[in-house]
């Protein structure tokens, strides 16, 4: 695996820490800036909305840029707005920096996914995707708790400074390790037309449902452990870290399996997750069951998720710039909608087990949609994929940027 792919994972670690760390900083921000807790909580919502909108928008705006330049601009902007956020003296400015950080993060994520798969050998694309996504899992295990610790001892601004500082080495490494490449020659209209694909829409829907199920339960693990399982509050960090440890194990193992057996991994993983969420909902009152299932579900979720993202990149290969953008948007739609649905269930008086049942329901729906996607892909397998058609057309036209080099190397037919 090229070292540059791990550099991208480091940058995603810093950005993932920023995305999730506010859950532990909201009280301090509210007190310091003299706003209500719900108002401070809107900073998280603003970031999520910025991620969903920003992923396709930012990649469309910068699609003519070489990937290294786009990565440096997005990461540089991300660092800058965190410095401004750390110095903010009013809520409005901090809110604006969160939206700007989300836009930069979304653009970076989209380009990083496309870059990682382009740099990796054809037989290691799913593993490269896992390395990038693994940055988020490391953020959950180490970055978010560290941010909360910094916020508790030195105030919420220290966490913002820490994210900016950690991002600087990644910025330098990207400048030195990511090769300069020619920008995409596909027109914006051509990429948008390529994305108007029913098969791709089904795959994106599966991705959103899958991530919604994962983040729904993850968001409410703390009240589940304390109010249903009966564990003390001191156990909460350990339970969250256990989910993160399982997630890290999942991306490490799953990336290797996905390159060799992608369809089997996705089918098995999704079925296991649906059964696992239902089992957790039924047995959450048992501490041993909770501990085992939290680790297993984290491992299976993040072991399977990168394979689903890789499938989006394969299916959207005819839109090399925007494929990563829509994959990132689908990820964050799920990350936003899943916890919202879990909150609705709790608000309706269904108790703290209800988000786990929501997760099981979302996975069951994903299992209904996924065979439709796979069936359509099989029926359409006689037609050349968008990536291969582009390569052949580029060859006929004598365009070296399409017929050779790293762009073609990253190609593959849809799984």
N, C-alpha and C positions, 0 to 999 in steps of 0.2 A: 504494500500500500504506500503510495507516495507520501512523503512527509508533509507536503502542502495540505493534504486532506485532514491531517491531525491539527494543523494550524487553523483550518476552518472550524473544526470542532472546538478548539480553545475559544475562538471568538464567539461561537454560539453559546458556550458555557457562560461567558460574561453577560451576554444578552439575555439568556434564559434566567440568570440570577436576577437581572433587573426586572424582567417580566413578572416573576412570582414573589419577589422579596417584599412587595408592599403589604402583603397579608400580615406581616409582623411589624410593620412600621406605621400603620394607619393611626393608632392612638397617639403616637408621638407627633406625627404630622398635624393631626387635628388640634392638639394642644398648642403647638408652636405657632401655627398660622391662624389660630382662633377661628376654626371652622368646625362644623359638626362631624361626627364620625361617619354618617352616610355621605357627606360631601367629600371627605377624604377617601372614602371607599370608591367614589366615582373615578378616582385616578386609575384604578385597575380597569374599570369598564372602558375608560377612554383609551387605554393602551390596547385592549382587546379589539375595539372597533378600528383603531388605527392599523392594527395588524391585518385585519380582514380586508379593509379597503386598500391598504398600502401595498400588499403583496403584488397584485396584478398591475396596479397603477404605477408603482415605482419601476417595475421591470419593463413596462411598456414605454415609459419615459426615457429609460436609459438603455433600451435594447440595442441601440447603435453603438454603444460604448464597448470597448474591450472589457472582458470580465474583471481583469485586475483593477482597472480604473474604477469600475462600478463598486467593487468590494471596498476599495480604499475610501471612496467618497462616502459610501453608506456607513462604514465603521468610523470614519473621521467625524461625520455628523453626529453619530451616536455618542461618541466621546464628548463632543462639544456641548450637546444639550444636557448631558449629565453634569458637566461642570456648571452650566447655567442653573440647572435644577438644584444643585447643592448650594448655590449662592442665592436662590430665590427667597424673597422676603414677603411674597404674597401668593395667595392661592391661585390666582388667575395665571400668573407666570409659570408656576409649577405645573398646572394643568396643561398649558401650551407645550411645555417641554416633554410631558409624557406622550402627547399626541405625536410630536416630532420624533421622539425616540422610537415610537412604534412604527412610524413610516420608514425610518432608517433601518430598524430591525427587520421589518417585513421585506424590504428590498434586498437586504443582505442575505437573509434566509433563502430567498428565491434564487438569487445568483449563486449562492454557496452550494445549493443542491445540484444545480446544473453543472457547476464547475467541478465538484467532487466526482460526479459520474463521468465527466469528460476526461478527468485526469487518471481515473482508475482503468485497469485493464477490463475488457469486456466481461470477463468471468468474475469480476469483483465489484460490479456496480452497486449491488445491494449492500455489500459490506461497506462501501464508501458512504452510502446513504446512512447506514447505521452509525458510522463514526460521527457524522454531522449531527444526527439526532441524539447521539450519545452525549453531546454537550449539554442538552437539556436535562438528561438524567443525572449527570454529575452536578448540575446546578441544583436539582432537587435534593440530592444527597448532602452536598457540601456547601454550595453557594448560598442557598436560601437560609439555612440555619446560621451560617456565618454572617449574613446580612442582618438577620434578627439580633445576633449577639452584638454586632457593632452598634446597631441602633439602640440596643438596651444600655450599653455602656457609654457611648459617646454621641448619641443622638442620631436621628434618621439621616442627617446630612452625611455622616461618616460612611453610611452604606452607599450613597450616591458617589462619593469620592472613590470608594473602593472599586466600584464597577468601572469607573473611568480609568483608574490606574491599571487594573487587570487587563483592560482592553488595549492598552498601549503596546505591550509586547506582541500581541496578535497583529496589530496594525503594521508594525515593523516587519514581522515575519511574513505577512502577506505580500508586502512590497518586495521582499527578497525571494520568495519561493513560488509564487503564482506566476506562471509564464504569461507573457504578452500574447494575446490572440486577436485575430481579426474579428470584428463584431459580426453579428448575424446579418446575412444578406437577404433574409426573408422579409417581405414587406409586413407592416403592421396589419394590413387588411388580410394578408395571407395567413398570418399567425392566428388572428381572430377567427378566420374561416376554418382553420384546422381545429380550433378548440370547439367549434360548433358540431360536436360529435356525440351522438347519443351514447356510445360505448364509454367515452371519457366521462360524460356526465354521470353515468352509473357508478364508475369507479370513484369519482369524487364524492358522490353521495355515500358510498360505503366508507370512505375515509372519514367523512364528517361524523357519521353515526358511530364509527369505531372510536374516534377520539372523544366524542361526547360521552360515551359509556365510560371511558377511562377516567376522564377528568371530573365526571359527576361524582363518582365515589371518592376519588382522591381528595376533592375539595372538602368533603364532609367526613373524612376519616377520624378527625379529632372528636367531634361529638358522638360518632358511632362508638369509638373506643371507650369514651367516658360514660356516656348515658345508656348505652345498650350492653356493652361488654362488662362494664363496671370497673374498668381499669382506672387508676389514679391519674391525675393530670400530668404527673411526672413521666408517665409512660408515653405520652403523645409524641414527643420528639423521636422516641425509639420506634414507634409504629410508622411514622412518616419516613424515617431513615430506612426502615425495613422495606417499605415500598420502593424507595429510591434504589436500594441495593439490588432488589429484584429486577428493577428496570435496567440497571447497568449490566447485570448478568444477561438479561434478555437481549440487549443490543449487541453485546459481545458475541453471544452464541448465535443469535438469529441471523446476523449479517452473513455468517459463513454458510448457514443452511439455505438462506434465501437465494443465493446465487446458483445453487445446485438443484434445489427443489422448491421453487417459489410457490407454485400452485398448491402443493401439499402443505407447505408451511402456513399459507394463508387460510386454507380450509380447516386444517387441524387447529390452528391458533384461535380462529374466530369461534369455532364450536366449543373449544375448551373454555374460552372466556365467557360465553353465554352461560355455560353450565357452572362455571366458577362464581360468577356474580350471583346467580340464584342460590348456590350453596352458601355463599357468605351471608346473604340476606337471611337464610334459614338458620344459620349456626352462629350468628354474630354474638349471641349471648355467651358463647364458650370462648374463653381467652385463648386456649390452644388452637382452636379452629381459626380464630381471627388472625393470629400470628402467622400460621402456615399459609392461609389463603391470601393474606396481604402480600406476602413475598411472592407467592406463585403467580398471582394475578398481575403484579408489577412486571414480573419476568416475561410472562406470555404476552402481555399487552405491548411492551416495548421490543419484544423479540419479533412480533408480527407486524407492528406498525410501519417500520422502515420498508418492508417488502411491499406494503400497500402504496407507500409513497413512490417507491421505485416503479411500480406498475403505472402510476400516473405519468411519470417521466417517460416511460416507454410508449404509452398510448399517445401522449402529446408530443412525440418527437418531432413532428412536422412544425411545431411551434417552439423552437429551442429556447427562446427568451421567456415566453409566457408560461410554459409548462411548470417550471418551478414556482412561479407566482400563484397559479391556481392550486397547486399542491399545498403551498403554505397557507393560502386562504382557507382551503377545506379543513386543514389541521386546526386553524384558529376558530373557524365557525364551530367546530365540535367542542373546542376548549372553552368557548363562551356559552354555547347553548346548553351543553350538558349540565354544568353547575347551576345554570338558571332553572332548568327543569327540576333538578334536585331541590333547589330552594322553594320552588312552587309546591312540590310534594310535601316538604316539611311545613310550609306555611298553611297548607290545607289540613294540617293536623294528623298527617299519616305517620308521624314519628321519624326517628333518625335512621331506621332501617330503610325507609322509602327511597332515598337516593340510590341504594344498592339495587332495589327492584327496578328503578328507572334505568340503571346501567344494564341490567339483564334484558329489559325490554328493548333498549336501543340496539343491543347486540343481536337480539332475535330478529329485529327489523333488518339489520345489516346482513344477517344470514339469508333473509328472503331476497334482498336485492342482489347479493353477490352472485348467486347462480345465474341470474338473468344476465349479469355482466359477463360472466365466464362463457355462457352459452352463446351470446352474441359474438364474443371474440372468436369462439371456435367456428361459428358459421361464417365469419368473415375472414378466416385464416387463409383462404385461397387468394385473397387480394394482398398485394404487397403493402406492408406497413407504411405509415407516413414517413418514417425515418428512411426506409429503404427506397421508397419512391423518390424522395428528395435526393438521395445519393445517386440513383441512376440518372435522374434528370440532370443533376450537376455534372455527371460524367459525360452525358451526351452533349451538354453545352460547353464542355471543356473548362469548367470552373473548378480549379484545384481546391478552393476552400470547401467545396461540397463533396468532391470525390476522394479526398485524401486528408491526411493530417488528423489532428485530434478530434475534429468535429465528427468525422466518419467513425473513428475508433470508438467513440462512445455509443454508437448505435446498436440497436438490437430490435428484433421484432417484438411486438407486445406479447406479454405472457398471457 
